[in-house]
Amino acid sequence: MSAPGAGEFLLDLPREETIRILAASPLVRRWVWHAQIDSTQCLARELAVSEGPGLLVLADTQTAGRGRMGRSWFSPRHAGLWLSMVVGLQRPAQEWPLVTSLAALALREAVEVGAGLLCALKWPNDLIHRGRKLAGILADVGPGDAVVLGVGLNVGQRVTDFPPELRDRAGSILTETGQLRPRGCFLEAFLEALARWLERFEEGAGEEIRAALREASLLMGRTVCVRQLGGVSGRQESSVRGRVCDIGVLGELILEPLDASRAVSEWENSAGETEGAGTGAGRVTVSSGVLLEIDPPIEGGK
Amino acid sequence: MRVEEIKRLIELVEHSQIDELEVRRWWSTVRISKARRRNGHTMAEAVAPRSEVTHSPQMVKPQGPTPTCPEATDKKEPDEELVAIVSPMVGTFYRSPSPTSPAYVETGKRVAVGQVVCIIEAMKLMNEIESEVSGTIVKIQAENEQPVEFNQPLFMVRPDS
């Protein structure tokens, strides 16, 4: 365990206070803190093999924070809550994709508790305020009956801290509230909310979780165009445009397609396993892909 | 579950009064049923009921046509026994860890037990699929970055003899 010495601050709180927060969480059995690390997710995945569930990796800054599919995540020093944790799961593995949505719900609550800021969730699990992304979540399966959950929450970045090309799409607690708040407070609220949502998940409270996801969703009722990632290379038909009419049992988007194209039948095939998701005839369930368009647009919205 | 173990289970059922045997080990489930016997062979079938499904690949050793991997028996080499690596969940199939990285495996290349062969993603949950058999990739059954279904064969592997 590496952490600042006694009397120092950890995540902007007195060290003893942050340690108390970590000790109080049922999700944390052992924790590791690094001033600088390439990626909390990479270290957590390495350590997960020997440590198992209950491991939490925290870092003050990441030099190679991981986004989806090799994309980088911008995580400068002192500015955010960067963590990865190994979460043990009892539910059947086919339900595990819902865990990233549970983390998004927990992070949304943490931001509300910690900063009084009500964000919305943009599928699959981005935390959005005024059209700006404040947080990202991803997860890796394993080892064993566990997932390694990675969370990045922007707390103290100023607008000018973001690369110019991201400034209209990325934000932080500071840019949205004008106030700097201790990262440890968001950690405490996040761990508390995540433990509660995971408990409901294990209890099989799928409908309660779906209701919360519907309520938090930025996209419900909007028209979106989603492209399956392979759609660019000569398979333009693998995109679908439709109105978001529901959230699926795994947190997926359920669309009423606006055009009956080949894409729809293909996507229906891929969605065929999500029985019970409330999909009616012609509806499409989307668990993976890229949002191309959102109408009406979300800039400055919810 | 290893091919050899499945073989032993098939023999066990074949020479017993048991009509059907389902064995679960970690995330693999294999059901062997006499009731579905065809051409005198007992069938082994990888099963994963919706409530019991899995995040690690299941191996299917075809003994005649099976519902899970109908292409398992190559028409040109009807006697060749291939093992399918199937998708443990609905999601998107990725052959490489990032768009700029080389693919994990290629047709004709060897794979070892525990070697990562692809990623399946759903809801930003990345599932690295490991081979449970050592052998040679004979065919890649799914297209990169395209949706795959639960239990869909992703790779056909010729196991080491």
Boltz contact constraints between the chains, C-beta under 6 A:
constraints:
  - contact:
      token1: [A, 68]
      token2: [B, 124]
      max_distance: 6.0
  - contact:
      token1: [A, 69]
      token2: [B, 98]
      max_distance: 6.0
  - contact:
      token1: [A, 70]
      token2: [B, 98]
      max_distance: 6.0
  - contact:
      token1: [A, 92]
      token2: [B, 51]
      max_distance: 6.0
  - contact:
      token1: [A, 92]
      token2: [B, 52]
      max_distance: 6.0
  - contact:
      token1: [A, 92]
      token2: [B, 53]
      max_distance: 6.0
  - contact:
      token1: [A, 93]
      token2: [B, 53]
      max_distance: 6.0
  - contact:
      token1: [A, 93]
      token2: [B, 54]
      max_distance: 6.0
  - contact:
      token1: [A, 93]
      token2: [B, 55]
      max_distance: 6.0
  - contact:
      token1: [A, 94]
      token2: [B, 53]
      max_distance: 6.0
  - contact:
      token1: [A, 94]
      token2: [B, 89]
      max_distance: 6.0
  - contact:
      token1: [A, 97]
      token2: [B, 122]
      max_distance: 6.0
  - contact:
      token1: [A, 97]
      token2: [B, 123]
      max_distance: 6.0
  - contact:
      token1: [A, 97]
      token2: [B, 125]
      max_distance: 6.0
  - contact:
      token1: [A, 100]
      token2: [B, 123]
      max_distance: 6.0
  - contact:
      token1: [A, 100]
      token2: [B, 124]
      max_distance: 6.0
  - contact:
      token1: [A, 100]
      token2: [B, 125]
      max_distance: 6.0
  - contact:
      token1: [A, 124]
      token2: [B, 123]
      max_distance: 6.0
  - contact:
      token1: [A, 124]
      token2: [B, 124]
      max_distance: 6.0
  - contact:
      token1: [A, 125]
      token2: [B, 124]
      max_distance: 6.0
  - contact:
      token1: [A, 138]
      token2: [B, 124]
      max_distance: 6.0
  - contact:
      token1: [A, 139]
      token2: [B, 125]
      max_distance: 6.0
  - contact:
      token1: [A, 140]
      token2: [B, 126]
      max_distance: 6.0
  - contact:
      token1: [A, 141]
      token2: [B, 55]
      max_distance: 6.0
  - contact:
      token1: [A, 141]
      token2: [B, 127]
      max_distance: 6.0
  - contact:
      token1: [A, 228]
      token2: [B, 147]
      max_distance: 6.0
  - contact:
      token1: [A, 229]
      token2: [B, 145]
      max_distance: 6.0
  - contact:
      token1: [A, 230]
      token2: [B, 145]
      max_distance: 6.0
  - contact:
      token1: [A, 230]
      token2: [B, 146]
      max_distance: 6.0
  - contact:
      token1: [A, 250]
      token2: [B, 123]
      max_distance: 6.0
  - contact:
      token1: [A, 251]
      token2: [B, 123]
      max_distance: 6.0
  - contact:
      token1: [A, 270]
      token2: [B, 147]
      max_distance: 6.0
  - contact:
      token1: [A, 273]
      token2: [B, 90]
      max_distance: 6.0
  - contact:
      token1: [A, 273]
      token2: [B, 149]
      max_distance: 6.0
  - contact:
      token1: [A, 273]
      token2: [B, 150]
      max_distance: 6.0
  - contact:
      token1: [A, 287]
      token2: [B, 122]
      max_distance: 6.0
  - contact:
      token1: [A, 287]
      token2: [B, 123]
      max_distance: 6.0
  - contact:
      token1: [A, 288]
      token2: [B, 91]
      max_distance: 6.0
  - contact:
      token1: [A, 288]
      token2: [B, 92]
      max_distance: 6.0
  - contact:
      token1: [A, 288]
      token2: [B, 121]
      max_distance: 6.0
  - contact:
      token1: [A, 288]
      token2: [B, 122]
      max_distance: 6.0
